[in-house]
Amino acid sequence: MTNKLVVDLRGRLIETLDDFWDAVSEPCGLPEWFGRNLDAWSDTIETRGISEVIDSHDALIVHVDQQGLFNGHRQEAKVLAGLFDGEQNQLVVHGLA
């Protein structure tokens, strides 16, 4: 059985990458010195060694709503989504009803 860290951000409006960093900082145990940029996030979820919380789990799954940053039209969201490998690290974008 895989030990998963599930971060459910559904219902939270995320308009910018800063909003995303704010939303994941606490549940992912990001340190104060976390770089709050795509390279730092890549290092955190792929290379590991930055967040003890993420490192203590086999997989990270982040759920977001398909709105704001994740409305399907924002380049920074596409780059962010591309950092998730779909196996060890997953970004699940949920459509709104």
SEROZA-846157 format. One record per residue: z, x, y of N, C-alpha, C in turn; residue in one letter. Coordinates in steps of 0.02 Angstrom, whole numbers, plus 32768, in hexadecimal, padded with zeros to 4 digits. Each point is the difference from the previous one (the first is absolute). Example, Ala and Ser with C-alpha at 12.3 -4.5 7.8 and 13.67 -1.06 7.14 Angstrom:
2
818682947EE480007FD3803B8000802D803CA
7FDC7FEE80358003802A803B80257FD98037S
//
This chain:
97
8000802A7FC480007FD6803C8000802C803EM
7FD77FEE802F7FFA8026803E80357FEA8032T
80208030801E80327FF480347FDA7FFA8043N
7FF97FC280197FD77FF3803B802B7FF2803EK
7FEB801D8038801C7FEF80417FCF7FCE801FL
80177FC380097FD67FCB801D80187FF38048V
7FD38009802F800F7FF480467FD57FC48015V
80217FC8800B7FDD7FC2801180037FF3804BD
7FC9800A80217FFC7FF780497FDD7FBF8013L
7FF57FD47FCF7FE17FC0800F802D7FD9802FR
7FE07FDE802F80267FDA80328012802A803DG
7FF380407FFD800E802C80397FBE80128021R
7FF97FF280407FC2801080237FFC804B800DL
7FCB801D7FE67FF5804880097FBE80088024I
8004801180407FC48006802A7FE580478004E
802D80317FFA7FEC8046800A801D802C7FC8T
7FE9803E7FFD801D802F7FD1804A800C800FL
801280008040804680088012802A7FC77FE3D
7FE57FC3800280227FC77FE18008800C7FB5D
7FCD801C7FE18004800E7FB8803680347FF2F
800180368027803480347FF680457FE1800AW
80087FD7803480417FDE800B80137FD77FC3D
7FD07FDD7FE3800E7FD27FC9801180257FBFA
7FE080387FF3800D80237FC1803780358004V
80138013803C80308037800880417FF57FD9S
80207FC8800A80407FF47FDF7FF97FF67FB4E
7FD57FD07FEA7FFD7FF57FB87FE5803C7FD8P
7FD8802A80217FE6803B7FDD802B803E800BC
80357FF98028802D8038800B7FDF803B8024G
7FD57FF180307FDE8036802480328023802EL
800080428000802F8025802B7FED7FF98049P
8030800E802B7FF37FFA80497FC7802D8016E
7FF780387FDE7FCC803080137FBB7FEE7FE3W
7FFB7FC77FDE7FBF7FEB7FE47FCD7FFD8038F
7FC480197FF47FCC800980337FE07FC1801CG
80097FC67FDF7FE37FC180187FB58006800DR
7FDD801E7FD07FB7800480047FE47FFE7FB9N
7FBF7FF97FFA7FE17FF77FBF8008803D7FD3L
7FFD803C801D800A803C7FD8804680037FE3D
80317FEF8029804680007FE8800A7FCC7FCAA
7FE17FC5800780067FCC7FCD7FE080177FBFW
7FC6801F80057FDE801A7FC5802C80317FDBS
801E802E8025802E80307FE1803B7FDC7FDFD
80197FCD8020803A7FDC7FE87FF27FDC7FBET
7FC77FDF7FFB7FF37FD87FC47FDA80267FCAI
7FDA803380127FD980257FCF8024803F7FE8E
8012802A802E801F803F7FEF80497FF77FEFT
80207FD0802280477FF17FF88029803A801ER
80427FFC7FF9802C8033801B80177FF38047G
7FEF7FC6801C80147FF0804580357FC98000I
7FF77FCE7FD6802F7FC87FFC80217FFF7FBCS
804180067FFF80257FFC7FC17FF97FBB7FE0E
7FFB7FCD802A7FF87FBB7FE77FBE7FF97FDAV
7FC98014801F7FBF7FFC7FDF7FFF802D7FC3I
801A803C80077FFF80317FC980277FE87FC4D
80317FD5800980297FE87FC87FDF7FC77FDAS
7FC47FED80147FDB7FCB7FDE7FBE801B7FE6H
7FE87FE17FCA7FC080157FE37FC57FE48027D
800B7FC880227FC97FE08024801A7FE08040A
7FD47FFE8032800E7FDE803F7FCD7FC98009L
80187FC3800D7FD37FC7800B80157FE18043I
7FD07FFE802F800C7FE380427FD67FC18006V
80207FC7800E7FDE7FC0800A7FFD7FF1804BH
7FC47FED80187FF77FED80467FD57FC28003V
80037FDD80397FD57FC7800C7FBE8018801DD
7FCB7FDA7FF37FBE8010801B7FFC7FE58047Q
80228021802E80007FEE80478011803E8028Q
7FF77FFD804080108039802B7FDB803E7FEAG
802380357FF37FE3803F7FEA7FD57FF77FC2L
80147FD37FD47FDF7FF87FC07FD17FC57FFDF
7FE17FEE80397FD27FC780027FBC80107FE3N
7FF6803D7FEA7FC180147FE07FCE8020802EG
8010800780407FD0801B8030801780408022H
803A80187FF1801D803980247FF780407FD8R
7FE08031801F7FF1803F7FDE804080247FE9Q
80347FFF802A803D80247FEC80207FE07FC3E
7FF87FBF7FF9801A7FDE7FC47FD880147FC2A
7FBF800880087FD680167FC8801380467FEAK
800C802B8030801580457FF080447FFF7FDEV
802F7FD9801B80427FF97FE27FFA7FE77FB8L
7FDA7FCB7FF67FF77FE37FBD7FE380347FD0A
7FD3802A80197FE180337FD7803080367FE7G
803A80058021803180327FEB80267FE97FC1L
80007FBF7FF480207FE57FC47FD080087FC6F
8017801E7FC97FD2800E7FC87FF57FC57FD2D
80247FC9800A7FF77FC57FD7802580027FBEG
802080377FF1802680077FC2804980108010E
800D803E801380458014801180147FE18043Q
7FD07FF6802B800D7FE580437FCE7FC7800CN
801A7FC5800E7FD47FC68009800E7FDC8042Q
7FCB7FED802280057FD4803A7FDF7FBF7FECL
80277FCA80027FE87FBE7FEC7FFC7FD58040V
7FC37FEC80127FF57FD8803B7FF67FB87FE9V
802D7FD480187FFF7FBA7FED7FDE7FD68036H
7FD07FD77FEC7FDF7FD3802E80307FC98015G
7FF67FE8803C802B7FCA801A7FE47FBC7FEBL
802D7FD37FF17FEA7FBD7FE97FE87FD6803BA
//
